[in-house]
Amino acid sequence: MKKLCTIIALLSLVFCAGNVFAQTEMNISWSDHGTAILDSIGGAKYILAGVDVDKDGKKEFIVPIDYGVLDGKGARQIAVFENVGDDDYELVWSYLFPGEAAGELTQPAVGDLDGDGNLEILAIHVQPEEVDSTLANFYVFECVGDNDYGTEPTVSWDLGDDHRNNIRCAAAADMDNDGKDEIILTSRNADPGVVIASVSDFDLPVWTKKHEDSDSYEAFDMASVAICDMDGDGYKEAVMTPLQDAAQLDLYIVEYDGSDFQLIKPAPSAFFGKGALHALDVADLDNDGKDELYIGAVERGLLYVVTKPTGDILDVGATDIHFIGKVEHPDYEADTGWMPGGTLGDPDGDGNMSFLGSASGTVGCGVHDWEYQGGDVTSADSWDYSYISIDLGWGTDFFIYGIDFAEDMDGDGKGEILVARGNANIGHTAPVVYVTEFARITGVSPELSSHTVPEVFILKQNYPNPFNPTTQISYEVYNSSKISLEIYNIFGQKVKTLIDNRYHQNGTYNISWNALDNRGYRVSSGVYFYTLRAGDFIDTKKMVLIR
């Protein structure tokens, strides 16, 4: 069992179990808004960390901010902070949404909707029911240079009155394998459901709704969405679970089957909570080539895992949903443990991935840490729970909401946990994002004794080579990281994404390619290149297809 480690003060250090913990706080700059001075702000409920949207090698985090009231109206901003040194981040871009804001903050995303290789920030602007109908409620900011997102959105979209004050979360993924990301938007309150749409281009944008369904979604608030491939068939699934009144787990899964999008809804499962907020994440921790879905219950601090090791996702059911554990901690009263956010990461750098849940209880705030020890991911015996207390002072003006993990944003060899401060009436000078940094364990750790850890990332030559029609690609991972593996033709055009920025544990992996492109078509004979990306590591090898 891991020891409990407590962060006792901002910018202070404590030593525990070989780790060093340090924390910094991020203030929001008001310089872009003239002389407007607010007594309070509404905080931040979501955070997207460890991205490099402008591809300059400096990691960023993206956070939507609730300004409360600005110039007599509800106001929202989206902001990008970039690393500029050890434990040092600065605001490099922000956008204040026009009109009036309403409802709760929403989850942003990063994608490439037009398929040109430039990443975009995808943001939602929830508005009151009676607003200027000329204002859009979905915004795209394409990055075309160093922190250059423009002063106005690259393109925007009015989803219509049905969704104007109803959108909750955004995600982006190439669901139909056409080389361009689709946007996945989930709804809340009245008429809950999902919209999956694509855009033609950004010059003369035409938005196409590829999937829109409201009738099939009975649950209350589709508060979270994750992208995965649980059955390993090469088509991604958009998985949603709602925040609701009933103590049950409802899953809504949308997958493209090669010709159309389909909704898969297993029967509700027994669930000791009332759904999830932003507490979904995806990884293949057991290295079986298929993703698992990890779900943190918003109430009572519970962890569930959904797997589909055999069969098609169409057959997913209650037997594929597994209960891992419940929070037992003295800071929490019985049957409490508010956990609004969750993410996967390896904060102590020991090679074992953890599910990290933001914790706002009746006494204090912190981070739940369920660390995977290897073996059966569906067994509670494979997980080790500990708690990280974040002593920031407790009161009605503060709780931890959103959480994300970043693999060493400032290049000092330490991973970071970022938490967002939420709730109304936060003083306008108070920080809204806190960065907790864990030093890596050095020497031999008992937790690593049963693992063989490669010293470097290694991309091996495919076998057989030349091949027809299938080949195997092997690679080794020395530190839990997000991995991408892509195949290109001799013209540098991407033909297949085998792995799309997925977390990997330490170890050796194998994946096959059947000479099909992202659209499911057979590629022609010739030379191809496969590229492995893991943080700053990039390696490419050549292979030959002979038909």
C-alpha positions as CSV (number, residue, x, y, z in Angstrom):
1,M,0.0,0.0,0.0
2,K,1.3,3.4,-0.9
3,K,1.8,6.0,1.8
4,L,-0.4,9.1,1.8
5,C,1.5,12.2,0.8
6,T,0.2,15.6,1.7
7,I,1.0,19.0,0.0
8,I,1.1,21.3,3.0
9,A,1.5,24.7,1.4
10,L,1.7,26.4,-1.9
11,L,5.3,26.4,-3.3
12,S,6.5,24.2,-0.5
13,L,8.0,20.7,-0.6
14,V,7.5,17.6,1.4
15,F,9.3,14.2,1.1
16,C,7.4,10.9,1.1
17,A,8.1,7.5,-0.3
18,G,10.9,8.8,-2.5
19,N,8.8,11.5,-4.1
20,V,9.0,15.3,-4.0
21,F,5.8,17.3,-4.3
22,A,5.6,21.0,-5.4
23,Q,2.7,23.2,-6.3
24,T,2.2,26.4,-8.2
25,E,-0.9,28.5,-8.8
26,M,-2.1,30.2,-12.0
27,N,-3.8,33.6,-11.9
28,I,-6.0,34.9,-14.7
29,S,-4.9,38.0,-16.4
30,W,-7.5,40.8,-16.7
31,S,-5.4,43.0,-18.9
32,D,-7.4,42.2,-22.0
33,H,-10.6,43.6,-20.6
34,G,-9.9,47.3,-20.1
35,T,-10.7,48.7,-16.7
36,A,-13.3,46.1,-15.8
37,I,-12.6,45.0,-12.2
38,L,-14.7,42.2,-10.7
39,D,-15.2,41.3,-7.1
40,S,-15.4,37.7,-8.0
41,I,-15.3,35.1,-10.7
42,G,-17.0,31.7,-11.2
43,G,-13.8,29.8,-11.5
44,A,-12.9,27.0,-13.9
45,K,-14.5,23.6,-14.2
46,Y,-12.5,21.9,-17.0
47,I,-8.9,21.8,-18.0
48,L,-7.1,20.3,-21.0
49,A,-3.4,19.8,-20.2
50,G,-0.2,18.7,-21.9
51,V,-1.2,19.7,-25.5
52,D,1.1,21.5,-28.0
53,V,-1.4,23.0,-30.3
54,D,1.0,25.4,-32.0
55,K,3.6,22.6,-32.3
56,D,6.5,24.7,-31.0
57,G,7.7,22.1,-28.5
58,K,6.3,24.0,-25.5
59,K,3.4,22.3,-23.7
60,E,0.2,24.2,-23.0
61,F,-3.0,23.8,-21.0
62,I,-6.4,25.1,-22.1
63,V,-9.0,26.3,-19.6
64,P,-12.5,27.8,-20.0
65,I,-13.1,30.5,-17.4
66,D,-16.4,31.8,-15.9
67,Y,-16.1,35.5,-15.3
68,G,-19.4,35.8,-13.5
69,V,-20.7,39.2,-14.5
70,L,-18.8,41.5,-16.8
71,D,-20.3,44.8,-17.9
72,G,-23.7,43.6,-16.7
73,K,-23.7,40.3,-18.5
74,G,-22.6,36.8,-17.9
75,A,-19.2,36.4,-19.5
76,R,-17.0,33.5,-20.5
77,Q,-13.4,33.2,-21.8
78,I,-11.2,30.5,-23.1
79,A,-7.5,30.8,-22.4
80,V,-4.2,29.1,-23.3
81,F,-1.3,29.0,-20.9
82,E,2.1,27.9,-22.2
83,N,5.1,26.7,-20.4
84,V,8.0,29.2,-20.5
85,G,10.4,27.6,-18.0
86,D,10.7,25.3,-14.9
87,D,7.3,25.5,-13.1
88,D,6.5,28.7,-15.1
89,Y,3.5,29.3,-17.3
90,E,2.1,32.4,-18.9
91,L,-1.1,33.3,-20.6
92,V,-0.4,33.4,-24.4
93,W,-3.9,33.7,-25.9
94,S,-7.4,34.2,-24.8
95,Y,-10.8,34.9,-26.3
96,L,-13.8,36.5,-24.6
97,F,-17.0,35.1,-26.1
98,P,-19.4,37.7,-27.5
99,G,-22.9,38.2,-26.2
100,E,-24.1,36.8,-22.9
101,A,-23.1,33.5,-21.3
102,A,-25.5,31.2,-19.4
103,G,-25.5,27.8,-17.7
104,E,-22.4,26.0,-16.7
105,L,-18.9,26.0,-18.2
106,T,-18.3,23.4,-21.0
107,Q,-15.5,21.0,-21.9
108,P,-13.3,22.2,-24.8
109,A,-11.4,19.9,-27.2
110,V,-8.5,19.9,-29.7
111,G,-8.8,18.5,-33.2
112,D,-8.1,18.9,-36.9
113,L,-11.6,19.3,-38.5
114,D,-10.3,20.3,-41.9
115,G,-7.5,17.7,-42.1
116,D,-4.8,20.2,-43.0
117,G,-2.4,19.3,-40.2
118,N,-3.0,22.5,-38.2
119,L,-4.7,21.8,-34.9
120,E,-7.7,23.8,-33.6
121,I,-9.2,24.6,-30.3
122,L,-12.9,23.7,-30.3
123,A,-15.0,25.6,-27.8
124,I,-18.7,25.9,-26.8
125,H,-20.4,29.1,-25.8
126,V,-23.6,28.3,-23.9
127,Q,-26.1,31.2,-24.1
128,P,-29.5,32.1,-22.6
129,E,-32.6,31.0,-24.4
130,E,-33.4,34.5,-25.6
131,V,-30.3,35.9,-27.2
132,D,-29.1,37.4,-30.4
133,S,-29.8,34.6,-32.9
134,T,-26.9,35.7,-35.1
135,L,-24.4,34.5,-32.5
136,A,-22.9,31.1,-32.9
137,N,-22.5,28.6,-30.0
138,F,-19.7,26.5,-31.4
139,Y,-16.3,28.1,-32.2
140,V,-13.2,26.8,-33.9
141,F,-9.8,28.6,-33.5
142,E,-7.2,27.2,-35.8
143,C,-3.5,27.7,-34.8
144,V,-1.5,28.9,-37.8
145,G,1.7,29.9,-36.1
146,D,3.4,30.4,-32.7
147,N,0.5,30.9,-30.3
148,D,-1.4,32.4,-33.3
149,Y,-5.1,31.5,-32.9
150,G,-6.4,34.8,-34.3
151,T,-8.4,37.5,-32.7
152,E,-11.7,36.0,-34.0
153,P,-12.8,32.4,-34.6
154,T,-11.6,30.7,-37.8
155,V,-15.1,29.4,-38.2
156,S,-18.1,29.1,-36.1
157,W,-21.4,27.3,-36.2
158,D,-24.9,28.0,-34.9
159,L,-26.4,24.7,-33.8
160,G,-29.9,26.2,-33.7
161,D,-32.3,26.8,-30.9
162,D,-32.4,23.1,-29.8
163,H,-28.8,23.3,-28.7
164,R,-28.2,27.0,-28.1
165,N,-28.2,26.6,-24.3
166,N,-27.9,22.9,-24.2
167,I,-24.4,21.8,-25.2
168,R,-22.3,20.3,-22.4
169,C,-19.1,18.6,-23.8
170,A,-17.0,18.6,-26.9
171,A,-14.6,15.9,-28.3
172,A,-12.9,15.4,-31.7
173,A,-12.0,12.2,-33.5
174,D,-11.9,10.7,-36.9
175,M,-14.9,8.5,-36.3
176,D,-15.4,7.3,-40.0
177,N,-11.7,7.1,-40.9
178,D,-11.9,9.7,-43.7
179,G,-8.8,11.6,-42.6
180,K,-10.7,14.4,-41.0
181,D,-11.9,14.7,-37.4
182,E,-15.5,14.9,-36.6
183,I,-16.8,17.0,-33.7
184,I,-18.8,15.2,-31.1
185,L,-21.1,17.4,-28.9
186,T,-23.2,16.1,-26.0
187,S,-26.3,17.8,-24.6
188,R,-27.9,18.4,-21.2
189,N,-31.2,19.3,-19.7
190,A,-34.1,19.4,-22.2
191,D,-33.8,17.1,-25.2
192,P,-30.6,15.4,-24.2
193,G,-28.6,13.7,-27.0
194,V,-25.6,13.8,-29.2
195,V,-24.6,15.6,-32.4
196,I,-21.7,14.3,-34.6
197,A,-20.8,16.7,-37.4
198,S,-18.1,17.5,-39.9
199,V,-17.1,20.7,-41.8
200,S,-16.2,20.8,-45.5
201,D,-13.4,23.3,-45.1
202,F,-12.7,26.7,-43.5
203,D,-12.8,28.8,-46.6
204,L,-16.5,28.1,-47.5
205,P,-17.6,26.0,-44.5
206,V,-20.5,23.7,-44.8
207,W,-21.5,21.8,-41.7
208,T,-22.9,18.3,-42.0
209,K,-24.6,16.5,-39.2
210,K,-23.6,12.9,-39.6
211,H,-25.4,11.7,-36.6
212,E,-28.1,13.5,-34.4
213,D,-30.2,11.6,-32.0
214,S,-32.4,12.9,-29.2
215,D,-35.2,10.3,-29.0
216,S,-32.9,7.5,-27.8
217,Y,-31.3,9.4,-24.9
218,E,-33.5,9.1,-21.8
219,A,-30.9,10.2,-19.3
220,F,-30.7,13.6,-17.7
221,D,-27.4,15.2,-18.4
222,M,-24.7,13.8,-20.8
223,A,-21.9,15.4,-18.8
224,S,-18.9,13.5,-20.2
225,V,-17.7,11.9,-23.4
226,A,-14.6,9.7,-24.2
227,I,-13.2,8.4,-27.5
228,C,-12.0,4.8,-27.5
229,D,-11.9,1.5,-29.4
230,M,-13.0,-1.1,-26.9
231,D,-13.5,-4.0,-29.3
232,G,-10.4,-3.3,-31.4
233,D,-12.1,-3.2,-34.7
234,G,-10.4,0.0,-35.9
235,Y,-13.5,2.2,-35.6
236,K,-13.6,4.6,-32.7
237,E,-16.5,4.8,-30.3
238,A,-17.9,7.9,-28.7
239,V,-18.9,6.8,-25.2
240,M,-21.1,9.0,-22.9
241,T,-22.5,8.5,-19.5
242,P,-24.9,10.9,-17.8
243,L,-25.2,12.6,-14.5
244,Q,-28.6,11.6,-13.3
245,D,-30.9,11.1,-10.3
246,A,-31.1,7.3,-10.5
247,A,-28.4,5.1,-8.8
248,Q,-27.6,3.3,-12.0
249,L,-25.0,3.4,-14.8
250,D,-26.3,4.3,-18.2
251,L,-23.9,4.0,-21.2
252,Y,-24.5,5.5,-24.6
253,I,-22.1,4.4,-27.3
254,V,-22.0,5.7,-30.9
255,E,-19.8,3.9,-33.4
256,Y,-19.4,4.2,-37.2
257,D,-19.9,0.7,-38.7
258,G,-18.4,1.4,-42.1
259,S,-21.5,2.8,-43.6
260,D,-23.4,4.7,-40.9
261,F,-23.3,5.8,-37.3
262,Q,-25.2,3.6,-34.8
263,L,-26.2,4.0,-31.2
264,I,-25.4,1.1,-28.8
265,K,-27.2,1.3,-25.4
266,P,-26.7,-1.6,-23.0
267,A,-29.2,-2.2,-20.3
268,P,-28.5,0.0,-17.2
269,S,-26.1,-1.5,-14.7
270,A,-26.3,-1.5,-10.9
271,F,-24.3,1.5,-9.9
272,F,-23.6,3.0,-6.4
273,G,-23.7,6.6,-7.6
274,K,-25.6,9.0,-9.8
275,G,-23.5,8.9,-12.9
276,A,-20.3,10.8,-13.9
277,L,-19.3,14.4,-14.6
278,H,-15.9,14.9,-16.3
279,A,-14.5,11.7,-15.0
280,L,-14.0,9.4,-18.0
281,D,-10.7,8.3,-19.5
282,V,-9.4,5.6,-21.8
283,A,-6.3,3.4,-22.0
284,D,-5.2,-0.1,-22.8
285,L,-3.6,-0.8,-19.4
286,D,-3.6,-4.6,-19.8
287,N,-1.9,-4.5,-23.3
288,D,-4.5,-6.6,-25.0
289,G,-4.8,-4.3,-28.0
290,K,-8.3,-3.0,-26.9
291,D,-9.1,0.1,-24.9
292,E,-10.7,0.1,-21.5
293,L,-13.1,2.8,-20.3
294,Y,-12.5,4.1,-16.8
295,I,-15.4,5.8,-15.0
296,G,-15.3,7.8,-11.8
297,A,-18.7,8.3,-10.1
298,V,-19.4,11.9,-9.2
299,E,-20.8,10.9,-5.8
300,R,-19.3,8.6,-3.2
301,G,-15.9,8.4,-5.0
302,L,-16.3,5.1,-6.9
303,L,-14.2,3.7,-9.8
304,Y,-15.5,1.5,-12.5
305,V,-13.9,-0.1,-15.6
306,V,-15.7,-1.2,-18.8
307,T,-14.0,-3.7,-21.0
308,K,-14.8,-5.6,-24.2
309,P,-12.0,-8.2,-24.5
310,T,-14.0,-10.4,-26.8
311,G,-16.8,-9.9,-29.3
312,D,-18.1,-6.7,-30.8
313,I,-19.1,-3.5,-29.0
314,L,-22.6,-4.2,-30.2
315,D,-22.8,-6.9,-27.5
316,V,-21.6,-4.8,-24.6
317,G,-23.6,-5.4,-21.4
318,A,-23.6,-5.5,-17.7
319,T,-21.1,-8.3,-17.5
320,D,-18.5,-6.0,-19.2
321,I,-18.8,-3.3,-16.4
322,H,-16.7,-3.9,-13.3
323,F,-16.6,-2.2,-9.9
324,I,-13.1,-1.5,-8.7
325,G,-13.5,0.4,-5.4
326,K,-15.0,3.0,-3.2
327,V,-13.2,5.9,-1.4
328,E,-12.6,5.2,2.3
329,H,-10.8,8.2,3.8
330,P,-11.2,10.1,7.1
331,D,-11.7,13.4,5.3
332,Y,-15.0,12.1,4.0
333,E,-18.2,11.3,5.8
334,A,-19.8,7.9,5.1
335,D,-21.1,7.5,1.6
336,T,-19.7,10.9,0.4
337,G,-16.8,11.8,-1.7
338,W,-17.7,14.2,-4.5
339,M,-15.5,13.4,-7.5
340,P,-16.4,15.6,-10.5
341,G,-13.3,15.0,-12.6
342,G,-11.0,12.1,-13.4
343,T,-8.0,11.3,-15.7
344,L,-5.3,8.7,-16.2
345,G,-1.7,9.4,-15.6
346,D,1.5,8.2,-13.9
347,P,2.3,11.1,-11.6
348,D,5.0,9.3,-9.5
349,G,6.8,8.0,-12.6
350,D,7.0,4.4,-11.4
351,G,5.6,2.9,-14.6
352,N,2.2,2.1,-13.1
353,M,-0.7,4.1,-14.4
354,S,-3.2,5.7,-12.0
355,F,-6.8,6.9,-12.3
356,L,-6.7,10.3,-10.6
357,G,-10.0,11.7,-9.4
358,S,-10.5,15.3,-8.2
359,A,-11.8,15.1,-4.6
360,S,-14.0,17.7,-3.0
361,G,-15.4,16.3,0.3
362,T,-17.0,17.5,3.4
363,V,-13.7,18.5,5.0
364,G,-10.9,18.9,2.5
365,C,-9.8,18.8,-1.1
366,G,-7.4,16.5,-2.8
367,V,-6.8,13.8,-5.4
368,H,-7.9,10.2,-5.3
369,D,-5.2,8.0,-6.7
370,W,-6.1,4.4,-7.8
371,E,-2.8,2.9,-9.1
372,Y,-2.9,-0.1,-11.4
373,Q,-0.5,-2.8,-10.2
374,G,-0.7,-5.1,-13.2
375,G,-2.8,-8.2,-13.8
376,D,-6.6,-8.3,-14.4
377,V,-7.8,-4.7,-14.8
378,T,-11.3,-5.7,-13.7
379,S,-10.1,-7.0,-10.3
380,A,-10.0,-4.8,-7.3
381,D,-6.9,-6.7,-6.2
382,S,-5.0,-5.1,-9.1
383,W,-5.5,-1.6,-7.8
384,D,-3.8,0.3,-4.9
385,Y,-5.6,3.3,-3.5
386,S,-4.1,6.4,-1.9
387,Y,-5.1,10.0,-1.3
388,I,-3.2,13.2,-2.0
389,S,-4.5,16.1,0.2
390,I,-4.2,19.6,-1.3
391,D,-4.2,22.0,1.6
392,L,-5.5,25.2,0.0
393,G,-8.0,26.1,2.7
394,W,-11.6,24.9,2.8
395,G,-14.6,27.1,2.5
396,T,-17.7,27.8,0.5
397,D,-15.7,29.6,-2.2
398,F,-13.6,26.6,-3.3
399,F,-13.7,23.1,-4.5
400,I,-11.6,21.1,-6.9
401,Y,-13.6,20.3,-10.1
402,G,-11.7,19.6,-13.3
403,I,-8.4,17.6,-13.3
404,D,-5.9,16.5,-16.0
405,F,-2.5,14.9,-16.0
406,A,0.4,16.1,-18.2
407,E,3.6,14.2,-18.9
408,D,6.3,16.7,-18.0
409,M,5.1,20.0,-19.4
410,D,8.2,22.0,-18.3
411,G,10.8,19.4,-19.3
412,D,12.2,18.8,-15.8
413,G,11.5,15.1,-15.8
414,K,8.4,15.4,-13.5
415,G,4.8,14.8,-14.4
416,E,2.1,17.3,-13.4
417,I,-1.4,17.0,-12.1
418,L,-3.5,20.1,-12.9
419,V,-6.7,20.9,-11.0
420,A,-9.2,23.6,-11.7
421,R,-10.8,25.7,-8.9
422,G,-14.6,26.0,-9.3
423,N,-17.6,27.6,-7.5
424,A,-19.1,31.0,-7.4
425,N,-17.7,34.0,-5.5
426,I,-14.0,33.4,-5.9
427,G,-12.1,36.6,-5.4
428,H,-10.9,37.9,-8.8
429,T,-7.3,37.8,-7.7
430,A,-7.4,34.2,-6.7
431,P,-5.8,31.5,-8.8
432,V,-8.2,29.2,-10.7
433,V,-5.6,26.5,-11.8
434,Y,-3.2,24.7,-9.5
435,V,-0.3,22.7,-10.9
436,T,1.0,19.9,-8.7
437,E,4.4,18.4,-9.8
438,F,5.7,15.0,-8.7
439,A,9.4,14.3,-8.9
440,R,10.3,11.0,-10.4
441,I,11.4,8.0,-8.3
442,T,15.1,7.3,-8.6
443,G,16.8,4.0,-8.1
444,V,15.1,0.6,-7.9
445,S,11.5,0.7,-6.6
446,P,9.8,-2.4,-5.2
447,E,6.8,-1.5,-7.4
448,L,8.9,-2.0,-10.5
449,S,10.5,-5.3,-9.4
450,S,8.1,-7.5,-11.5
451,H,8.4,-5.4,-14.6
452,T,11.1,-5.3,-17.4
453,V,11.4,-1.7,-18.3
454,P,13.1,-0.8,-21.6
455,E,15.7,2.0,-21.2
456,V,14.5,3.9,-24.3
457,F,11.5,4.1,-26.7
458,I,12.3,1.5,-29.4
459,L,10.5,1.1,-32.7
460,K,11.4,-2.3,-34.2
461,Q,11.4,-3.4,-37.9
462,N,8.1,-4.8,-39.0
463,Y,7.9,-8.6,-39.6
464,P,7.5,-10.0,-42.2
465,N,9.0,-7.4,-44.5
466,P,8.3,-7.4,-47.4
467,F,4.7,-8.6,-46.5
468,N,1.4,-9.5,-48.0
469,P,-1.2,-8.8,-46.7
470,T,-0.4,-8.4,-43.0
471,T,2.6,-7.4,-41.0
472,Q,3.5,-7.0,-37.3
473,I,5.0,-3.8,-35.8
474,S,6.6,-4.0,-32.4
475,Y,7.7,-1.2,-30.1
476,E,8.9,-0.7,-26.5
477,V,7.9,2.0,-24.0
478,Y,10.2,3.0,-21.1
479,N,7.9,5.4,-19.3
480,S,4.1,5.6,-19.2
481,S,3.4,7.9,-22.1
482,K,0.9,8.8,-24.9
483,I,1.8,7.0,-28.1
484,S,0.9,7.6,-31.7
485,L,1.7,5.1,-34.5
486,E,1.0,6.2,-38.1
487,I,1.7,4.9,-41.6
488,Y,2.6,7.2,-44.6
489,N,3.1,6.6,-48.3
490,I,6.2,7.7,-50.3
491,F,4.5,11.1,-50.8
492,G,4.3,11.8,-47.1
493,Q,0.5,11.4,-47.1
494,K,-0.9,9.6,-44.0
495,V,-2.7,6.5,-45.0
496,K,-3.4,4.8,-41.7
497,T,-3.5,5.7,-38.0
498,L,-2.8,2.6,-36.0
499,I,-2.6,4.2,-32.5
500,D,-3.9,7.7,-31.9
501,N,-2.3,9.4,-28.9
502,R,-3.1,6.6,-26.4
503,Y,-1.6,6.1,-22.9
504,H,0.8,3.1,-22.7
505,Q,2.2,1.4,-19.6
506,N,5.9,0.3,-19.6
507,G,6.5,-2.7,-21.7
508,T,6.7,-4.2,-25.2
509,Y,3.7,-4.0,-27.6
510,N,2.8,-5.5,-30.9
511,I,0.2,-4.3,-33.4
512,S,-0.7,-5.6,-36.9
513,W,-1.5,-3.8,-40.1
514,N,-3.6,-5.4,-42.7
515,A,-2.7,-3.0,-45.6
516,L,-6.0,-1.1,-45.3
517,D,-6.1,2.7,-45.2
518,N,-8.2,4.8,-42.9
519,R,-11.2,4.5,-45.2
520,G,-11.0,0.7,-45.2
521,Y,-9.6,0.4,-48.7
522,R,-6.7,-1.8,-49.7
523,V,-3.5,0.2,-50.4
524,S,-1.4,-0.6,-53.5
525,S,1.9,-2.3,-53.5
526,G,5.0,-0.2,-52.7
527,V,7.1,1.4,-50.0
528,Y,5.5,2.7,-46.8
529,F,6.8,4.3,-43.7
530,Y,5.6,3.9,-40.1
531,T,6.3,6.5,-37.5
532,L,6.2,6.2,-33.7
533,R,5.7,9.4,-31.6
534,A,6.0,9.5,-27.8
535,G,6.5,13.0,-26.4
536,D,9.7,14.3,-28.1
537,F,10.6,10.9,-29.3
538,I,10.1,10.3,-33.1
539,D,11.3,7.3,-35.1
540,T,10.4,6.1,-38.6
541,K,11.1,2.9,-40.4
542,K,10.4,1.6,-43.9
543,M,8.4,-1.4,-45.0
544,V,7.4,-2.9,-48.4
545,L,4.0,-4.3,-49.4
546,I,4.1,-6.8,-52.3
547,R,0.8,-8.1,-53.7
